[in-house]
Each structure stands twice: as C-alpha cells, then as structure tokens.
Amino acid sequence: MLLPLLRLTRPANLVTAVADILAGTAIAGYLTYEYATFEPLGLLCLSTIGLYGGGVVFNDIFDAQLDAEERPERPIPSGQVSLRSASLLGSVLLLIGVVAAWLVHPLSGWLAIAIAVFALLYDQFGKHHPVLGPLNMGLCRGLNLLLGVSILPEQVMPWAWVALLPIAYIGAITMISRGEVHGGSSGTLRIAGLLYGAVIACIAAIAQSRGQLGTALPFLIIFGLFIFPPLWRAVREPVGKNIGMAVKAGVVSLIVMNAAWVAAFASFPFALLVVCLLPLTRLLARVFAVT
C-alpha cells in the first residue's frame, strides 16, 4: 500500500521542488546571510514537498477516469489506491505545506495557500485549456520560487519578477506534455525550444549584471545540454515516446536550472550542492513516473 501511495506523489519531482526553494533562498541572499539558520529553510523544504505532493495526488484523483483508459497501470485506476485514500493523502500533504510555510512567516503561508489553490485549479480546470493550462502550471512553479525567497520576507517584492522565468519554462514543458499519449506538433515543440532559450538567456543576463556570469555559465551550459537534445528528437519525430522523454528531461533538469540561480546569487560551492540533488532525482525518475 505504501509504494502505490508514494508513486502518486511523483518522488523525483519533489526533489526538483526542493531545488526551487534553495534557488529562492539564494535569490533572497539567505545562503550568505549572517544570521542564517537551518530551521526556516527546512520548514520551507517541507512545505514545498507537501504542496507539490498534494498537488500531483489531486491531479491523479481528477484524472482517474481518463487514466483508466490511457494509463490503467497508475495506482488509482489499477485499484492499488482508492479515491478515498488518495484524497486523504492529498489533503494532508497540502495542509502540511501550508502550515510549515506559515511557521516561517505569514507571507510564506499566503504564498503556500496561493500555490495550493493554483495547483487545484490546474488539476480540475487548467489542464484542459491550451493557453491558461501551461500558464497556470508555470505560475505554481513561479510562486514556489518566491516561497523560497520569502525566507527573508522583505526580499519578495524586489525579486517577484524573477518568477516570470519558471512560469515561462514550466509553461513550455506543460504545453508540450499534451502530446505524451497521442503525439504532438513540431511547431509547439519549436515554440517550447524558443522559450527554453529565452529562459537561459535571461538567467545569463541576470548573472552578468551581478558579475557572476562565469560562475553560472557552466550550469547553464549543462542545463542546455540536458534539455535541448531530447527536445530536438521530439521535434524531428513528435511521437508520444519522444515527447515523453523531452518532458521528463525538462522536469529533471530543473535541478540544474536552480543550480544556475544559486550560482548567480550565491557561490559555486552552494550551486554544486544543489547539483548533488540531480543523481537522486534521476534515480527516482527511473523508478517512479515523472509525468
């Protein structure tokens, strides 16, 4: 029973959500903050695990009927997990996410509530809309980055605009993921590639403005090497399998993108610590579904 419940939470994706928090704390300046302590950082990591885990559990709950036709092997349609058990798990995880964030600061708590609301909106409604769906999902990731920034609440407003980059990146991944089952459009995949390139260029420009381009550049190069080859294979042959691999690469590579953020705002050693999450994510991605 435990393993199917764990499958519902997409463990590999949970690690990428933690990396968002680490990136956000770097943007806030907390990783180099004189009075930094582990407690608020740990609470925000717990919060994002709860929020992301709860969000994807409810995604499978709302998709149970569709998955019975397209992905019958998943925990709910296969009968391994009941809708009641899944609903309880998702609700508890979302509650943990909000409470843990609130213990850091009320602003963190409100951001957590916003993430939970937008995640549920996506699960029930957003995913069915070709434009609002990707924007909705991207907004969840953008707010998650700001959840990390809220470790120093006064830094949220000055840096709120950086949330636009994960919104664009995750929006692109969500846009192409619609073709995982039945195949997609090479035109959509090319647009996603342009968005990927724009995100990399913007992070590079931010790093340059802070005098940290040399520190961030290796991570941005690795990031590009991870996401563009599978995307190009999908462009050349936009069948479900290739699109699924491109989506998986895009999600897992969030670790490296977040390492680039850390390199741009903190230091190379801290960025390397974030990259150390990558082997764990890739291992979990082999065992558990990413999408």
For each residue, the residues with C-beta under 8 A, 3 or more apart:
1: 4 5 80 81
2: 5 6
3: 6 7
4: 1 7 8 75 80 81
5: 1 2 8 9 75 81 85 86 89
6: 2 3 9 11 288
7: 3 4 10 74 75 288 289
8: 4 5 56 57 60 75 76 81 86 89
9: 5 6 14 52 53 56 57 89 93
10: 7 13 14 52 53 56 288 289 290
11: 6 14 15 284 287 288
12: 15 16 251 252 281 282 284 285 288 290
13: 10 16 17 52 56 251 290
14: 9 10 11 17 18 48 49 52 53
15: 11 12 18 19 255 277 280 281 284
16: 12 13 19 20 251 252 254 255 258 281
17: 13 14 20 21 48 49 51 52 144
18: 14 15 21 22 45 48 49 277
19: 15 16 22 23 254 255 258 259 274 277
20: 16 17 23 24 48 141 144 145 147 148 166 254 258
21: 17 18 24 25 41 44 45 47 48 144 147 148
22: 18 19 25 26 31 148 258 262 273 274
23: 19 20 26 27 145 148 257 258 259 261 262 274
24: 20 21 27 28 44 144 145 146 147 148 149 150 151
25: 21 22 28 30 31 41 44 148 149 151
26: 22 23 29 30 31 148 261 262 264 265 266 270
27: 23 24 145 148 149 155 159 162 261 265
28: 24 25 148 149 150 151 152 155 156 159
29: 26 32 33 152 155 265
30: 25 26 33 36 41 151 152
31: 22 25 26 36 262 265 266 267 270
32: 29 36 266 267
33: 29 30 36 152
34:
35:
36: 30 31 32 33 41
37: 40 41
38: 41 42
39: 42 43
40: 37 43 44 104 105 151
41: 21 25 30 36 37 38 44 45 151
42: 38 39 45 46
43: 39 40 46 47 100 101 103 104
44: 21 24 25 40 41 47 48 100 101 104 108 147 148 150 151
45: 18 21 41 42 48 49
46: 42 43 49 50 96 97 100
47: 21 43 44 50 51 96 97 98 100 101 104 108 112 147
48: 14 17 18 20 21 44 45 51 52 97 144 147 148
49: 14 17 18 45 46 52 53 93 96 97
50: 46 47 53 54 93 94 95 96 97 98 100
51: 17 47 48 54 55 93 94 97 98 112 115 116 119 144
52: 9 10 13 14 17 48 49 55 56 97 119 144
53: 9 10 14 49 50 56 57 90 93 97
54: 50 51 57 58 89 90 91 92 93 94 95 96 97 116 119
55: 51 52 58 59 90 94 115 116 119 120 122 123 140
56: 8 9 10 13 52 53 59 60
57: 8 9 53 54 60 61 86 89 90 93
58: 54 55 61 62 87 90 94 119 120 123
59: 55 56 62 63 122 123 127
60: 8 56 57 63 64 67 74 75 76 86
61: 57 58 64 76 83 86 87 90 123
62: 58 59 123 124
63: 59 60 66 67 123
64: 60 61 67 68 76 77 83
65: 68 69
66: 63 69 70
67: 60 63 64 70 71 72 74 76 77
68: 64 65 72 77
69: 65 66 72
70: 66 67 181
71: 67 74 77 181
72: 67 68 69 77 78
73: 77 78
74: 7 60 67 71 77 78 289
75: 4 5 7 8 60 78 80 81 86
76: 8 60 61 64 67 79 80 81 82 83 86
77: 64 67 68 71 72 73 74
78: 72 73 74 75
79: 76 82
80: 1 4 75 76
81: 1 4 5 8 75 76 85 86
82: 76 79 85 86
83: 61 64 76 86 87
84: 87 88
85: 5 81 82 88 89
86: 5 8 57 60 61 75 76 81 82 83 89 90
87: 58 61 83 84 90 91
88: 84 85 91 92
89: 5 8 9 54 57 85 86 92 93
90: 53 54 55 57 58 61 86 87 93 94
91: 54 87 88 94 95
92: 54 88 89 95 96
93: 9 49 50 51 53 54 57 89 90 96 97
94: 50 51 54 55 58 90 91 97 98 116 119
95: 50 54 91 92 98 99
96: 46 47 49 50 54 92 93 99 100
97: 46 47 48 49 50 51 52 53 54 93 94 100 101 112 115 116
98: 47 50 51 94 95 101 102 109 112 113 116
99: 95 96 102 103
100: 43 44 46 47 50 96 97 103 104 112
101: 43 44 47 97 98 104 108 109 111 112 147 150
102: 98 99 105 106 108 109 112
103: 43 99 100
104: 40 43 44 47 100 101 108 109 150 151
105: 40 102 108 109 150 151 153
106: 102 109 110
107: 110 111 150 153 156
108: 44 47 101 102 104 105 111 112 147 150 151 153
109: 98 101 102 104 105 106 112 113
110: 106 107 113 114
111: 101 107 108 114 115 143 146 147 150 156
112: 47 51 97 98 100 101 102 108 109 115 116 147
113: 98 109 110 116 117
114: 110 111 117 118 143
115: 51 55 97 111 112 118 119 140 143 144 147
116: 51 54 55 94 97 98 112 113 119 120
117: 113 114 120 121
118: 114 115 121 122 136 139 140 143
119: 51 52 54 55 58 94 115 116 122 123 140
120: 55 58 116 117 123 124
121: 117 118 124 125 126 136
122: 55 59 118 119 125 126 127 133 136 137 140
123: 55 58 59 61 62 63 119 120 126 127
124: 62 120 121
125: 121 122 128 129
126: 121 122 123 129 132 133 135 136 137
127: 59 122 123 133 136 137
128: 125 133
129: 125 126 132 133 136
130: 133 134 175 178
131: 134 135
132: 126 129 135 136
133: 122 126 127 128 129 130 136 137 174
134: 130 131 137 138 170 171 172 174 175
135: 126 131 132 138 139 167 171
136: 118 121 122 126 127 129 132 133 139 140
137: 122 126 127 133 134 140 141 170 171 174
138: 134 135 141 142 166 167 168 169 170 171 174
139: 118 135 136 142 143 163 167
140: 55 115 118 119 122 136 137 143 144 170
141: 20 137 138 144 145 166 167 169 170
142: 138 139 145 146 163 164 165 166 167 170
143: 111 114 115 118 139 140 146 147 163
144: 17 20 21 24 48 51 52 115 140 141 147 148 166
145: 20 23 24 27 141 142 148 149 162 163 166
146: 24 111 142 143 149 150 156 159 160 163
147: 20 21 24 44 47 48 101 108 111 112 115 143 144 150
148: 20 21 22 23 24 25 26 27 28 44 48 144 145 151
149: 24 25 27 28 145 146 152 155 156 159 162
150: 24 28 44 101 104 105 107 108 111 146 147 153 155 156
151: 24 25 28 30 40 41 44 104 105 108 148
152: 28 29 30 33 149 155
153: 105 107 108 150 156
154: 157
155: 27 28 29 149 150 152 158 159
156: 28 107 111 146 149 150 153 159 160
157: 154 160
158: 155
159: 27 28 146 149 155 156 162
160: 146 156 157 163
161: 164
162: 27 145 149 159 165 206
163: 139 142 143 145 146 160 166 167
164: 142 161 167 168
165: 142 162 168 169 199 202 203
166: 20 138 141 142 144 145 163 169 170
167: 135 138 139 141 142 163 164 170 171
168: 138 164 165 171 172 195 198 199
169: 138 141 165 166 172 173 195 196 199 250 254 257
170: 134 137 138 140 141 142 166 167 173 174
171: 134 135 137 138 167 168 174 175 195
172: 134 168 169 175 176 191 192 195 196 250
173: 169 170 176 177 192 247 250 251
174: 133 134 137 138 170 171 177 178
175: 130 134 171 172 178 188 191 192
176: 172 173 179 184 188 189 192 231 234 243 246 247 250
177: 173 174 180 243 247 291
178: 130 174 175 184 188
179: 176 182 183 184 185 188 238 240 243
180: 177 184 240 243 244 247 291
181: 70 71 240
182: 179 240
183: 179 238 239 240 243
184: 176 178 179 180 188 189 234 238 243
185: 179 188 189 238
186: 189 190 234 235 236 238
187: 190 191
188: 175 176 178 179 184 185 191 192
189: 176 184 185 186 192 193 231 234 235 238 243 246
190: 186 187 193 194 235
191: 172 175 187 188 194 195
192: 172 173 175 176 188 189 195 196 231
193: 189 190 196 197 228 231 232 235
194: 190 191 197 198
195: 168 169 171 172 191 192 198 199
196: 169 172 192 193 199 200 224 227 228 231 250
197: 193 194 200 201
198: 168 194 195 201 202
199: 165 168 169 195 196 202 203 257
200: 196 197 203 204 220 223 224
201: 197 198 204 205
202: 165 198 199 205 206
203: 165 199 200 206 207 216 220 257 260 261 264
204: 200 201 207 208 213 216 217 220
205: 201 202 208 209
206: 162 202 203 209 210 264
207: 203 204 210 212 213 215 216 217 220 260 263 264
208: 204 205 211 212 213
209: 205 206
210: 206 207 264 265
211: 208
212: 207 208 215 216 263 264 265
213: 204 207 208 216 217 264
214: 217
215: 207 212 218 263 264 267 268 271
216: 203 204 207 212 213 219 220 260 263 264 271
217: 204 207 213 214 220 221
218: 215 221 222 263
219: 216 222 223 256 257 259 260 263 271 275
220: 200 203 204 207 216 217 223 224 260
221: 217 218 224 225
222: 218 219 225 226 256
223: 200 219 220 226 227 253 256 257 260
224: 196 200 220 221 227 228
225: 221 222 228 229
226: 222 223 229 249 252 253 256
227: 196 223 224 230 231 246 249 250 253
228: 193 196 224 225 231 232
229: 225 226 232 233 249
230: 227 233 234 242 245 246 248 249
231: 176 189 192 193 196 227 228 234 235 246 249 250
232: 193 228 229 235 236
233: 229 230 236 237 242 245 246
234: 176 184 186 189 230 231 237 238 242 243 245 246
235: 186 189 190 193 231 232 238
236: 186 232 233
237: 233 234 242
238: 179 183 184 185 186 189 234 235 242 243
239: 183 242 243
240: 179 180 181 182 183 243 244
241: 244 245
242: 230 233 234 237 238 239 245 246
243: 176 177 179 180 183 184 189 234 238 239 240 246 247
244: 180 240 241 247 248 291
245: 230 233 234 241 242 248 249
246: 176 189 227 230 231 233 234 242 243 249 250
247: 173 176 177 180 243 244 250 251 290 291
248: 230 244 245 251 252 285 290 291
249: 226 227 229 230 231 245 246 252 253
250: 169 172 173 176 196 227 231 246 247 253 254
251: 12 13 16 173 247 248 254 290 291
252: 12 16 226 248 249 255 278 281 282 285 290
253: 223 226 227 249 250 256 257
254: 16 19 20 169 250 251 257 258
255: 15 16 19 252 258 259 274 275 277 278 281
256: 219 222 223 226 253 259 260 275 278
257: 23 169 199 203 219 223 253 254 260 261
258: 16 19 20 22 23 254 255 261 262 274
259: 19 23 219 255 256 262 263 271 272 274 275
260: 203 207 216 219 220 223 256 257 263 264 271
261: 23 26 27 203 257 258 264 265
262: 22 23 26 31 258 259 265 266 267 270 271 274
263: 207 212 215 216 218 219 259 260 266 267 268 270 271
264: 26 203 206 207 210 212 213 215 216 260 261
265: 26 27 29 31 210 212 261 262
266: 26 31 32 262 263 270 271
267: 31 32 215 262 263 270 271
268: 215 263 271 272
269: 272 273
270: 26 31 262 263 266 267 273 274
271: 215 216 219 259 260 262 263 266 267 268 274 275
272: 259 268 269 275 276
273: 22 269 270 276
274: 19 22 23 255 258 259 262 270 271 277
275: 219 255 256 259 271 272 278
276: 272 273 279 280
277: 15 18 19 255 274 280 281
278: 252 255 256 275 281 282
279: 276 282 283
280: 15 276 277 283 284
281: 12 15 16 252 255 277 278 284 285
282: 12 252 278 279 285 286
283: 279 280 286 287
284: 11 12 15 280 281 287 288
285: 12 248 252 281 282 288 290
286: 282 283
287: 11 283 284
288: 6 7 10 11 12 284 285
289: 7 10 74
290: 10 12 13 247 248 251 252 285
291: 177 180 244 247 248 251
